[in-house]
């Protein structure tokens, strides 16, 4: 089966700037700023998992609709 979205395209990441940690979206926008790396990593992981779950659910729903 073909992978639809690569990990780098759908992964939120953490960027440190001036002793603060930004959670950055795949398109480069800063979503939120945390005071420590652990919190920022936690939020980045949760956002990445939520994105992937939503993407897969939407893809499956569209595929089922086109098969009927």
RALIN-V225470 format. One record per residue. N is the residue number from 1. RES is the residue in one letter. OMEGA is omega in whole degrees, 0 to 359 (999 if undefined). NEAR is the number of other ideal C-beta (glycine too) atoms within 8 Angstrom. D_FIRST is the distance of its C-alpha to the first C-alpha in Angstrom with 2 decimals. Layout:
N|RES|OMEGA|NEAR|D_FIRST  N|RES|OMEGA|NEAR|D_FIRST
This chain:
1|X|182|2|0.00  2|X|177|3|3.77  3|X|187|5|6.55  4|X|182|5|9.14  5|X|180|7|12.23  6|X|181|6|13.39  7|X|182|5|15.72  8|X|179|6|18.70  9|X|187|7|18.26  10|X|184|11|18.27  11|X|171|9|20.55  12|X|183|13|24.18  13|X|180|7|26.52  14|X|177|11|30.15  15|X|180|8|32.78  16|X|176|8|36.32  17|X|178|6|39.22  18|X|179|3|42.87  19|X|174|3|42.30  20|X|186|9|39.99  21|X|180|14|36.25  22|X|170|14|34.24  23|X|188|16|30.83  24|X|179|11|29.20  25|X|179|10|26.46  26|X|180|9|23.67  27|X|176|4|25.94  28|X|179|5|28.84  29|X|175|6|30.91  30|X|183|9|32.68  31|X|181|10|31.94  32|X|178|8|34.52  33|X|179|9|36.84  34|X|181|12|37.53  35|X|179|6|40.48  36|X|184|7|38.55  37|X|182|9|35.32  38|X|179|6|34.36  39|X|180|10|34.45  40|X|178|15|32.58  41|X|179|9|29.77  42|X|180|8|29.64  43|X|178|13|29.41  44|X|177|13|26.77  45|X|180|9|24.56  46|X|180|8|25.23  47|X|178|12|24.54  48|X|179|11|21.21  49|X|179|8|20.14  50|X|178|8|21.60  51|X|182|11|19.86  52|X|179|10|16.37  53|X|179|8|17.32  54|X|179|8|18.82  55|X|180|11|16.03  56|X|180|8|13.47  57|X|179|8|16.30  58|X|179|8|17.21  59|X|180|9|13.84  60|X|181|8|13.67  61|X|180|8|17.33  62|X|180|8|17.05  63|X|179|8|14.35  64|X|181|8|16.63  65|X|181|7|19.62  66|X|180|6|18.50  67|X|182|5|17.73  68|X|999|4|21.25
